[in-house]
Amino acid sequence: MMSSVAYTKKIVLTALFVASGIVLQIIEQILPIFCSIPGGKLGLANVVTIAGILIFGGGYGISVAVIRSLLGCLLFGGISALPYSLFGALFSSIIMSCFLCSKQRTFSLIGIGIIGACAHNFAQILISSLLLKNGYVWTYLPVLFLLSVFSGGTVGVCAVRIKRYLSAHKLTERQ
């Protein structure tokens, strides 16, 4: 059983991680990157998800991603963006958790960032095809996968730097 101090610390850290993810979403909306490509975003908030997984494990990272997605949609995206954001965040964080927490990690953090971006886009296209009842949306997936290499790679590079910092300060449970 967790002590009340440890429980309070985890609640505060969760709030900080979620708030950091939302701030990164705001920064991402301000940046003119990918503005002309529908669905094209850097996905900087996934850096927070990866950091959460590295520090506390997969379940924590998934929780942070889901809470951030819910709050981000309610604050900025509107209710119509919720299924896309929520399912994308949930699926990508589950996939990244599986890769990050496996004993035989075969991908670098950059590779995991790319896999997470691809998983996010796949989930959003799946939701789109189900909601719109239109299979033609799948033709857009290759374009999104190409963008995922750049955006996921950028997230991965940021995650590598954060992991170095966390390791240097002995803040990770999963080295």
C-alpha positions as CSV (number, residue, x, y, z in Angstrom):
1,M,0.0,0.0,0.0
2,M,1.2,3.4,-0.9
3,S,1.9,6.0,1.9
4,S,-0.1,9.2,1.8
5,V,3.1,11.2,1.0
6,A,3.9,8.9,-1.9
7,Y,0.3,9.0,-3.1
8,T,0.3,12.8,-3.0
9,K,3.6,13.0,-4.8
10,K,2.3,10.7,-7.6
11,I,-0.9,12.9,-7.9
12,V,1.2,16.0,-8.1
13,L,3.6,14.5,-10.7
14,T,0.6,13.3,-12.7
15,A,-0.8,16.8,-12.7
16,L,2.6,18.2,-13.8
17,F,2.9,15.6,-16.6
18,V,-0.6,16.3,-17.9
19,A,-0.1,20.1,-17.6
20,S,3.3,19.8,-19.5
21,G,1.6,17.8,-22.2
22,I,-1.1,20.4,-22.6
23,V,1.5,23.2,-22.7
24,L,3.2,21.3,-25.5
25,Q,-0.1,21.0,-27.3
26,I,-0.5,24.8,-27.1
27,I,3.0,25.4,-28.4
28,E,2.3,23.0,-31.2
29,Q,-0.8,24.9,-32.2
30,I,1.2,28.2,-32.3
31,L,4.0,26.7,-34.5
32,P,3.2,26.9,-38.2
33,I,4.6,23.4,-38.9
34,F,2.4,21.1,-41.0
35,C,-0.4,23.7,-41.0
36,S,-1.4,22.9,-44.5
37,I,-1.5,19.1,-44.1
38,P,-4.7,17.8,-42.5
39,G,-3.9,15.7,-39.5
40,G,-0.2,16.7,-39.6
41,K,1.2,17.6,-36.2
42,L,4.5,17.1,-34.4
43,G,2.9,15.4,-31.5
44,L,5.2,17.0,-29.0
45,A,3.0,15.9,-26.1
46,N,4.1,12.3,-26.7
47,V,7.4,13.3,-25.2
48,V,5.6,13.6,-21.9
49,T,4.0,10.2,-22.4
50,I,7.4,8.5,-23.1
51,A,8.9,10.3,-20.1
52,G,6.0,9.0,-17.9
53,I,6.5,5.5,-19.2
54,L,10.3,5.7,-18.5
55,I,9.8,7.0,-15.0
56,F,6.8,5.2,-13.7
57,G,5.9,2.5,-16.2
58,G,3.4,1.8,-18.9
59,G,0.2,2.1,-17.0
60,Y,1.2,5.6,-15.7
61,G,2.2,6.8,-19.2
62,I,-1.1,5.5,-20.7
63,S,-3.0,7.3,-17.9
64,V,-1.2,10.6,-18.5
65,A,-1.8,10.3,-22.3
66,V,-5.6,9.7,-21.8
67,I,-6.1,12.4,-19.2
68,R,-4.1,14.9,-21.4
69,S,-6.1,13.9,-24.4
70,L,-9.4,14.4,-22.6
71,L,-8.4,17.8,-21.2
72,G,-6.8,19.0,-24.3
73,C,-9.9,18.3,-26.4
74,L,-12.2,19.9,-23.8
75,L,-9.9,23.0,-23.7
76,F,-9.0,23.4,-27.3
77,G,-10.2,20.8,-29.8
78,G,-13.9,20.6,-29.2
79,I,-15.9,17.5,-28.5
80,S,-15.9,16.4,-32.1
81,A,-12.1,15.9,-31.9
82,L,-12.4,13.7,-28.8
83,P,-12.8,10.2,-30.3
84,Y,-9.8,10.8,-32.6
85,S,-7.6,12.3,-30.0
86,L,-8.6,9.9,-27.3
87,F,-8.3,6.7,-29.3
88,G,-5.1,7.9,-30.9
89,A,-3.5,8.7,-27.6
90,L,-4.7,5.5,-26.0
91,F,-3.5,3.2,-28.8
92,S,-0.2,4.9,-29.4
93,S,0.7,5.0,-25.6
94,I,-0.2,1.3,-25.3
95,I,2.0,0.5,-28.3
96,M,4.9,2.6,-27.0
97,S,4.5,1.1,-23.5
98,C,4.8,-2.4,-25.0
99,F,8.0,-1.5,-26.8
100,L,9.5,0.5,-23.9
101,C,8.7,-2.0,-21.2
102,S,9.8,-5.1,-23.0
103,K,12.8,-6.9,-21.7
104,Q,14.3,-7.2,-25.2
105,R,14.0,-3.7,-26.4
106,T,14.8,-3.8,-30.1
107,F,14.1,-0.2,-31.0
108,S,15.7,3.0,-29.9
109,L,13.6,5.9,-28.4
110,I,13.6,7.5,-31.8
111,G,12.2,4.3,-33.3
112,I,9.6,4.1,-30.6
113,G,8.7,7.7,-31.2
114,I,8.1,6.8,-34.9
115,I,6.1,3.7,-34.0
116,G,4.0,5.7,-31.6
117,A,3.3,8.4,-34.2
118,C,2.3,5.7,-36.7
119,A,0.1,4.0,-34.2
120,H,-1.6,7.3,-33.4
121,N,-2.3,7.9,-37.1
122,F,-3.5,4.4,-37.6
123,A,-5.9,4.7,-34.7
124,Q,-7.2,8.0,-36.0
125,I,-7.8,6.6,-39.5
126,L,-9.6,3.6,-38.0
127,I,-11.9,5.9,-35.9
128,S,-12.5,8.1,-38.9
129,S,-13.4,5.1,-41.1
130,L,-15.8,3.8,-38.5
131,L,-17.4,7.2,-37.7
132,L,-17.7,8.2,-41.4
133,K,-18.5,4.7,-42.6
134,N,-16.1,5.3,-45.4
135,G,-13.1,3.1,-46.3
136,Y,-11.6,5.7,-48.6
137,V,-10.0,7.5,-45.6
138,W,-7.4,4.6,-45.5
139,T,-5.9,6.0,-48.7
140,Y,-4.6,8.9,-46.6
141,L,-2.7,6.6,-44.2
142,P,0.6,6.4,-46.3
143,V,0.8,10.2,-46.2
144,L,0.3,10.2,-42.5
145,F,2.9,7.4,-42.1
146,L,5.5,9.5,-44.0
147,L,4.8,12.4,-41.7
148,S,5.1,10.0,-38.7
149,V,8.7,9.4,-39.6
150,F,9.5,13.1,-39.2
151,S,7.2,13.8,-36.3
152,G,7.9,10.6,-34.4
153,G,11.6,11.0,-35.0
154,T,11.4,14.5,-33.5
155,V,9.6,13.2,-30.5
156,G,12.1,10.4,-30.2
157,V,15.1,12.8,-30.3
158,C,13.5,14.8,-27.5
159,A,12.8,11.6,-25.5
160,V,16.5,10.6,-25.9
161,R,17.6,14.0,-24.4
162,I,15.0,13.7,-21.6
163,K,16.1,10.1,-20.8
164,R,19.8,11.3,-20.5
165,Y,18.7,14.0,-18.1
166,L,16.5,11.7,-16.1
167,S,19.3,9.0,-15.9
168,A,21.9,11.6,-14.9
169,H,19.7,12.7,-12.1
170,K,18.6,9.1,-11.2
171,L,15.0,9.8,-11.8
172,T,14.1,6.8,-14.0
173,E,13.0,3.4,-12.6
174,R,13.5,1.9,-16.1
175,Q,17.1,2.3,-17.2
